[in-house]
Amino acid sequence: MQILLKDHLIMGIKNTKPLIVTAIVLVAIVAFIVYQNQKDAAPAQSRNNKAVVIAYQTGIDPTKVAQANGDYERESGQAIQWRKFDAGSDVVNALASGDVVIGNIGSSPLAAAASRDLPIEVFLVTAKLGGSEALVVSNKSGIKTPQDLIGKTIAVPFVSTTHYSLLSALKHWNIADNQVKIINLRPPEITAAWERGDIDATYVWEPALSKVKASGHVLTDSKQVGEWGAPTYDLWVVRKDFAEKNPEFLKAFVKTSLQQIEAYNQDPKAFEQNADHIQKIAQLTGSDAKDIPLLLSGNIYLDGQQQQATLAGEFAKNIFDTATFLKSQGKVDQVKPDYQGNVTTQFLQP
C-alpha cells in the first residue's frame, strides 16, 4: 500500500509540472500584452524622445492656458520643449539657425525675416493686437500730447510690432522720426531704463507694459494705430522644412490653439474671471495677474473661419505693406514683390 501511495504521489507531481509550466507561460504572455498596452498608451515624452523646440514670447492671449496645461503635447502626441524669448528678432535668429522650428513673432519681424528670404511661413494668427501693446509716457516726462514727444527719448525693440506701431503713430502725428530719439532696447532692458529714468517713453508689451504703466500713462495703443491704417498681429510661424515633414503635428497645434480661442470667444468675461486661467497666464508671461483680464480683452482672437479668410486673403498684402514701410524707414534692405509664399492655410484644414 505504501508503495502504491508513493507511486501515485510521484505521478501526481509529474502530471502537475506541465500545468505549472503552462501557467508560467500564460502569466508571461499576459504580462507582455499589458506592457505593450501601457507602452502604446504612454505619454509622448516616453514614445518620442526628440522634442519639438518651440519659441514663445510673453504676449497675453488665451492659448497660454493650453500651453500651461500641456494640451499641445496631449493633442499632438509629441514631446515639446518650450523656450521663452524676449523679442521677435531673437526668435527670428533662432529660426534662422534651426535652434527652434516654430516661433511666436509679430507681423513686423515676420515682414523683415520674409524680406530677406528666411524660409518660414505663418500658419496661425494668435491675435490682432490692440491694448496689449501701448505707447506709455513717464509721468515725470511732462508729455501730455503727441507733440510733446519731440526731443524726447523713446525705447522700443527694433523691428518689432511695437517699433512698427511707434513709427506709424509718429507718421500719423506728423512727427519725423529724427525729431525724437528712438533707442533699441529689449523689454527687460526697457524696464530697467525706465526705473533709472533714462527714457521718457516706450512702446512695449507685457510684462514690461504693466511695470511702466505703474508710473506712466498711455498715449496710444495698437488698437488705435490699427484704426489709423497700420494693424499689427501676433503670429505662429514655422520653418518650411519642418512643415513639409510634420503636417499632422501642425494640424494638432492649430486645433489646440483654436479650441482655446473658441473657449475665450464664447464667454470672454467668464474666461477673464477664471482665476486658474489668469494665474497660468501670469506664470508663463511674468505679468501681474490683476492686469491680465484687461489685456486679454484688448485684442481680437480669430476663430477658424476668420483665420482662413485672413490668411488666404489680406494677410500677404499686410506683410508687403509692413515691409514697404520698414524699407522706407531704412529697417529692411529690400521688399519682395509678393509674400504669399510666406503664408499658408494648409494646417487650418482638419
RODO-2510 file (C-alpha; in nm, 4 decimals, decimal comma):
residues 350
     n   res          X          Y          Z
     1     m     0,0000     0,0000     0,0000
     2     q     0,2782     0,2454     0,0874
     3     i     0,4485     0,1723    -0,2443
     4     l     0,1242     0,2374    -0,4326
     5     l     0,0706     0,5681    -0,2499
     6     k     0,4249     0,6760    -0,3204
     7     d     0,3933     0,5925    -0,6874
     8     h     0,0631     0,7818    -0,7048
     9     l     0,2223     1,0854    -0,5380
    10     i     0,5141     1,0792    -0,7806
    11     m     0,2769     1,0521    -1,0767
    12     g     0,0761     1,3486    -0,9378
    13     i     0,3870     1,5600    -0,9146
    14     k     0,4901     1,4655    -1,2683
    15     n     0,1441     1,5467    -1,4012
    16     t     0,1490     1,8850    -1,2188
    17     k     0,4749     2,0046    -1,3792
    18     p     0,3274     2,0685    -1,7251
    19     l     0,0440     2,2619    -1,5630
    20     i     0,2905     2,4806    -1,3737
    21     v     0,4934     2,5449    -1,6904
    22     t     0,1740     2,6296    -1,8801
    23     a     0,0656     2,8695    -1,6056
    24     i     0,4049     3,0436    -1,6107
    25     v     0,3873     3,0817    -1,9893
    26     l     0,0330     3,2261    -1,9654
    27     v     0,1409     3,4748    -1,6986
    28     a     0,4343     3,5823    -1,9159
    29     i     0,2081     3,6306    -2,2194
    30     v    -0,0418     3,8346    -2,0186
    31     a     0,2371     4,0474    -1,8719
    32     f     0,3767     4,1111    -2,2202
    33     i     0,0349     4,2181    -2,3524
    34     v    -0,0179     4,4526    -2,0558
    35     y     0,3289     4,6001    -2,1075
    36     q     0,2611     4,6633    -2,4773
    37     n    -0,0717     4,8304    -2,3982
    38     q     0,0926     5,0542    -2,1388
    39     k     0,3693     5,1353    -2,3832
    40     d     0,1176     5,2331    -2,6522
    41     a    -0,0721     5,4495    -2,4035
    42     a     0,2437     5,6137    -2,2658
    43     p     0,2755     5,9899    -2,2877
    44     a     0,4500     6,1476    -2,5820
    45     q     0,7621     6,2147    -2,3810
    46     s     0,8401     5,8428    -2,3461
    47     r     0,7357     5,7494    -2,7017
    48     n     0,9293     6,0190    -2,8793
    49     n     1,2420     6,1392    -2,7080
    50     k     1,3141     6,4078    -2,9675
    51     a     1,1127     6,7098    -2,8590
    52     v     0,9880     6,9757    -3,0988
    53     v     1,1548     7,3028    -2,9942
    54     i     0,9120     7,5958    -2,9947
    55     a     0,9883     7,9611    -2,9204
    56     y     0,7239     8,1621    -2,7366
    57     q     0,7065     8,5187    -2,6102
    58     t     0,5312     8,6892    -2,3220
    59     g     0,2335     8,8380    -2,5046
    60     i    -0,1082     8,7889    -2,3431
    61     d    -0,3520     8,5585    -2,5229
    62     p    -0,5856     8,2666    -2,4369
    63     t    -0,3610     7,9967    -2,5847
    64     k    -0,1156     8,0430    -2,2977
    65     v    -0,3632     7,8392    -2,0882
    66     a    -0,3356     7,5451    -2,3293
    67     q     0,0435     7,5770    -2,3161
    68     a     0,0425     7,5718    -1,9350
    69     n    -0,1942     7,2739    -1,9262
    70     g     0,0189     7,0612    -2,1619
    71     d    -0,2665     7,0463    -2,4145
    72     y    -0,0340     7,0822    -2,7132
    73     e     0,1604     6,7741    -2,6074
    74     r    -0,1544     6,5695    -2,5441
    75     e    -0,3285     6,6662    -2,8665
    76     s    -0,0234     6,6044    -3,0861
    77     g     0,1193     6,3027    -2,9018
    78     q     0,4560     6,4746    -2,9236
    79     a     0,7085     6,5996    -2,6710
    80     i     0,7648     6,9763    -2,6860
    81     q     1,0444     7,1918    -2,5488
    82     w     0,9162     7,5459    -2,4928
    83     r     1,1780     7,8212    -2,4981
    84     k     1,0952     8,1747    -2,3841
    85     f     1,2274     8,4763    -2,5774
    86     d     1,2050     8,8476    -2,5032
    87     a     1,1831     8,9804    -2,8599
    88     g     1,0751     8,8714    -3,2070
    89     s     1,4172     8,9450    -3,3544
    90     d     1,5683     8,6851    -3,1203
    91     v     1,3059     8,4301    -3,2268
    92     v     1,3818     8,5022    -3,5939
    93     n     1,7538     8,4416    -3,5311
    94     a     1,6737     8,1110    -3,3585
    95     l     1,4523     8,0067    -3,6514
    96     a     1,7250     8,1004    -3,8986
    97     s     1,9837     7,8898    -3,7148
    98     g     1,7459     7,5957    -3,6719
    99     d     1,7635     7,6143    -3,2929
   100     v     1,3816     7,6297    -3,2957
   101     v     1,1410     7,5113    -3,5667
   102     i     0,8257     7,7000    -3,4644
   103     g     0,8157     8,0532    -3,3276
   104     n     0,5780     8,3142    -3,1921
   105     i     0,6564     8,6521    -3,3547
   106     g     0,4789     8,9691    -3,4588
   107     s     0,3888     9,0767    -3,8110
   108     s     0,6756     9,3265    -3,8251
   109     p     0,9544     9,0733    -3,7509
   110     l     0,7823     8,8385    -3,9982
   111     a     0,7938     9,1032    -4,2716
   112     a     1,1628     9,1706    -4,2031
   113     a     1,2517     8,7989    -4,1988
   114     a     1,0493     8,7162    -4,5111
   115     s     1,2080     9,0110    -4,6941
   116     r     1,5480     8,8519    -4,6513
   117     d     1,4106     8,5176    -4,7760
   118     l     1,4159     8,3281    -4,4476
   119     p     1,2252     8,0060    -4,5300
   120     i     0,9395     8,0458    -4,2828
   121     e     0,5630     8,0763    -4,3183
   122     v     0,2850     8,1983    -4,0924
   123     f     0,0266     7,9275    -4,0264
   124     l    -0,1805     8,0770    -3,7424
   125     v    -0,2778     8,4224    -3,6178
   126     t    -0,2567     8,4341    -3,2391
   127     a    -0,4191     8,7773    -3,2134
   128     k    -0,4893     9,1009    -3,3918
   129     l    -0,3170     9,3316    -3,1475
   130     g    -0,4898     9,6048    -2,9503
   131     g    -0,4428     9,7268    -2,5943
   132     s    -0,1845     9,4596    -2,5120
   133     e     0,0806     9,6810    -2,6790
   134     a     0,0915    10,0511    -2,5999
   135     l     0,2970    10,3706    -2,6079
   136     v     0,3442    10,4726    -2,2445
   137     v     0,4966    10,8059    -2,1363
   138     s     0,6515    10,8681    -1,7975
   139     n     0,4581    11,0858    -1,5563
   140     k     0,7862    11,2692    -1,4920
   141     s     0,8448    11,3458    -1,8616
   142     g     0,5924    11,6279    -1,8940
   143     i     0,4462    11,4641    -2,2055
   144     k     0,0742    11,5367    -2,2341
   145     t     0,0183    11,5410    -2,6115
   146     p     0,1887    11,3705    -2,9091
   147     q     0,3744    11,6913    -2,9981
   148     d     0,5387    11,6807    -2,6548
   149     l     0,7312    11,3740    -2,7745
   150     i     0,9601    11,5934    -2,9845
   151     g     1,3093    11,5896    -2,8388
   152     k     1,2290    11,3010    -2,6027
   153     t     1,3871    10,9541    -2,5732
   154     i     1,1646    10,6597    -2,6641
   155     a     1,2712    10,2985    -2,6149
   156     v     1,1428    10,0143    -2,8306
   157     p     1,2703     9,6733    -2,9501
   158     f     1,3774     9,7407    -3,3095
   159     v     1,1888     9,5689    -3,5944
   160     s     0,9152     9,4560    -3,3544
   161     t     0,5421     9,5160    -3,3858
   162     t     0,5733     9,7981    -3,1338
   163     h     0,8550     9,9575    -3,3365
   164     y     0,6320     9,9490    -3,6449
   165     s     0,3385    10,0875    -3,4448
   166     l     0,5543    10,3651    -3,2971
   167     l     0,6800    10,4751    -3,6387
   168     s     0,3251    10,4593    -3,7762
   169     a     0,1949    10,6697    -3,4868
   170     l     0,4671    10,9315    -3,5344
   171     k     0,3816    10,9486    -3,9042
   172     h     0,0123    10,9913    -3,8170
   173     w     0,1051    11,2795    -3,5843
   174     n     0,3327    11,4369    -3,8498
   175     i     0,6388    11,3900    -3,6297
   176     a     0,9531    11,2854    -3,8170
   177     d     1,1402    11,0004    -3,6503
   178     n     1,4539    11,2203    -3,6374
   179     q     1,2635    11,4660    -3,4178
   180     v     1,2688    11,2098    -3,1378
   181     k     1,5457    10,9870    -3,0064
   182     i     1,4457    10,6231    -3,0614
   183     i     1,6692    10,3669    -2,8913
   184     n     1,6751     9,9888    -2,9304
   185     l     1,6131     9,8013    -2,6036
   186     r     1,4615     9,4618    -2,5235
   187     p     1,1664     9,4591    -2,2791
   188     p     1,3729     9,3672    -1,9688
   189     e     1,6199     9,6447    -2,0571
   190     i     1,3292     9,8856    -2,1074
   191     t     1,2041     9,8146    -1,7555
   192     a     1,5495     9,8804    -1,6094
   193     a     1,5975    10,2007    -1,8127
   194     w     1,2518    10,3226    -1,7080
   195     e     1,3296    10,2690    -1,3407
   196     r     1,6577    10,4613    -1,3780
   197     g     1,4799    10,7470    -1,5538
   198     d     1,6888    10,7062    -1,8708
   199     i     1,3892    10,7127    -2,1060
   200     d     1,0802    10,9307    -2,1384
   201     a     0,8532    10,6870    -2,3197
   202     t     0,8324    10,3320    -2,4506
   203     y     0,6124    10,1323    -2,6863
   204     v     0,6119     9,7821    -2,5400
   205     w     0,4185     9,4691    -2,4413
   206     e     0,3827     9,2531    -2,1310
   207     p     0,5251     9,2120    -1,8732
   208     a     0,7147     9,5407    -1,9200
   209     l     0,3916     9,7199    -2,0141
   210     s     0,2310     9,6785    -1,6717
   211     k     0,5503     9,7835    -1,4982
   212     v     0,5869    10,1123    -1,6880
   213     k     0,2152    10,1912    -1,6655
   214     a     0,2533    10,1954    -1,2871
   215     s     0,4363    10,5301    -1,3168
   216     g     0,3220    10,6425    -1,6590
   217     h     0,0162    10,6824    -1,8802
   218     v    -0,0860    10,5506    -2,2227
   219     l    -0,0609    10,7955    -2,5126
   220     t    -0,1908    10,5472    -2,7718
   221     d    -0,2109    10,1711    -2,8276
   222     s    -0,2052     9,9259    -3,1167
   223     k    -0,5830     9,9162    -3,1473
   224     q    -0,5880    10,2875    -3,2267
   225     v    -0,2813    10,2681    -3,4516
   226     g    -0,4503     9,9821    -3,6382
   227     e    -0,7527    10,2037    -3,6935
   228     w    -0,5169    10,4634    -3,8421
   229     g    -0,4224    10,2051    -4,1070
   230     a    -0,1306    10,0128    -3,9547
   231     p    -0,2675     9,6944    -3,7903
   232     t    -0,0287     9,4508    -3,6253
   233     y    -0,0624     9,0816    -3,5482
   234     d     0,0825     8,8216    -3,3151
   235     l     0,1587     8,5054    -3,5140
   236     w     0,2850     8,1493    -3,5152
   237     v     0,5400     8,0774    -3,7876
   238     v     0,7175     7,7563    -3,8850
   239     r     1,0291     7,6620    -4,0767
   240     k     0,9196     7,5290    -4,4150
   241     d     1,1414     7,2202    -4,3958
   242     f     0,9776     7,1185    -4,0662
   243     a     0,6289     7,1921    -4,2013
   244     e     0,6798     6,9649    -4,5026
   245     k     0,7758     6,6706    -4,2825
   246     n     0,5331     6,7262    -3,9925
   247     p     0,1900     6,8348    -4,1233
   248     e    -0,0051     6,6333    -3,8653
   249     f     0,1779     6,7948    -3,5759
   250     l     0,0967     7,1408    -3,7102
   251     k    -0,2688     7,0494    -3,7615
   252     a    -0,2850     6,9316    -3,3996
   253     f    -0,1123     7,2531    -3,2874
   254     v    -0,3684     7,4642    -3,4733
   255     k    -0,6585     7,2584    -3,3383
   256     t    -0,5422     7,3049    -2,9788
   257     s    -0,4954     7,6794    -3,0275
   258     l    -0,8353     7,7300    -3,1883
   259     q    -1,0077     7,5312    -2,9122
   260     q    -0,8653     7,7720    -2,6545
   261     i    -0,9514     8,0761    -2,8656
   262     e    -1,3074     7,9458    -2,9039
   263     a    -1,3333     7,8935    -2,5275
   264     y    -1,2391     8,2579    -2,4779
   265     n    -1,4630     8,3973    -2,7514
   266     q    -1,7675     8,2047    -2,6287
   267     d    -1,7616     8,3880    -2,2961
   268     p    -1,4751     8,6368    -2,2556
   269     k    -1,5927     8,7562    -1,9127
   270     a    -1,6084     8,4031    -1,7717
   271     f    -1,2613     8,3303    -1,9109
   272     e    -1,1191     8,6519    -1,7653
   273     q    -1,2779     8,5808    -1,4258
   274     n    -1,1374     8,2263    -1,4127
   275     a    -0,8632     8,2573    -1,1510
   276     d    -0,6887     7,9406    -1,2688
   277     h    -0,6635     8,0713    -1,6267
   278     i    -0,5315     8,4077    -1,5127
   279     q    -0,2742     8,2542    -1,2809
   280     k    -0,1399     8,0263    -1,5543
   281     i    -0,1042     8,3147    -1,8000
   282     a     0,0686     8,5206    -1,5294
   283     q     0,3170     8,2412    -1,4564
   284     l     0,4095     8,1942    -1,8227
   285     t     0,4393     8,5629    -1,9089
   286     g     0,5585     8,7220    -1,5850
   287     s     0,2682     8,9686    -1,5992
   288     d     0,0762     9,0929    -1,2975
   289     a    -0,2378     8,8790    -1,2666
   290     k    -0,4569     9,1813    -1,1976
   291     d    -0,3687     9,3326    -1,5381
   292     i    -0,4343     9,0225    -1,7479
   293     p    -0,8168     9,0433    -1,7863
   294     l    -0,7931     9,3927    -1,9344
   295     l    -0,5042     9,2941    -2,1606
   296     l    -0,6920     8,9872    -2,2848
   297     s    -0,9936     9,1979    -2,3716
   298     g    -0,7801     9,4430    -2,5702
   299     n    -0,7020     9,2041    -2,8565
   300     i    -0,9101     9,0286    -3,1231
   301     y    -0,8784     8,6491    -3,1420
   302     l    -0,9741     8,4996    -3,4779
   303     d    -1,1771     8,1784    -3,4990
   304     g    -1,1138     7,9116    -3,7639
   305     q    -1,3228     8,0807    -4,0344
   306     q    -1,1678     8,4198    -3,9682
   307     q    -0,8198     8,2652    -3,9731
   308     q    -0,8906     8,1115    -4,3118
   309     a    -1,0296     8,4371    -4,4533
   310     t    -0,7422     8,6465    -4,3165
   311     l    -0,4519     8,4228    -4,4187
   312     a    -0,5989     8,3400    -4,7603
   313     g    -0,6976     8,6996    -4,8262
   314     e    -0,5450     9,0191    -4,6969
   315     f    -0,2522     8,8890    -4,4990
   316     a     0,0177     8,8667    -4,7682
   317     k    -0,0659     9,2283    -4,8591
   318     n    -0,0324     9,3241    -4,4912
   319     i     0,3187     9,1758    -4,4872
   320     f     0,4010     9,3629    -4,8090
   321     d     0,2714     9,6921    -4,6662
   322     t     0,4669     9,6382    -4,3433
   323     a     0,7860     9,5540    -4,5335
   324     t     0,7404     9,8588    -4,7594
   325     f     0,7059    10,0837    -4,4558
   326     l     1,0084     9,9280    -4,2860
   327     k     1,2148     9,9825    -4,6031
   328     s     1,1085    10,3473    -4,6141
   329     q     1,2433    10,3766    -4,2587
   330     g     1,5684    10,2020    -4,3510
   331     k     1,4890     9,8956    -4,1390
   332     v     1,4981     9,6404    -4,4257
   333     d     1,7076     9,6431    -4,7445
   334     q     1,4545     9,5040    -4,9903
   335     v     1,0864     9,4298    -5,0411
   336     k     0,9696     9,1221    -5,2299
   337     p     0,7012     9,1645    -5,4965
   338     d     0,4763     8,9148    -5,3169
   339     y     0,4638     8,7451    -4,9750
   340     q     0,2032     8,4761    -5,0403
   341     g     0,4815     8,2181    -5,0216
   342     n     0,5231     8,3094    -4,6547
   343     v     0,1582     8,2413    -4,5685
   344     t    -0,0223     7,9064    -4,5549
   345     t    -0,3725     7,7858    -4,4646
   346     q    -0,2794     7,4195    -4,5075
   347     f    -0,2814     7,3408    -4,1364
   348     l    -0,6182     7,5029    -4,0744
   349     q    -0,7717     7,2104    -4,2606
   350     p    -0,8883     6,9171    -4,0448
***
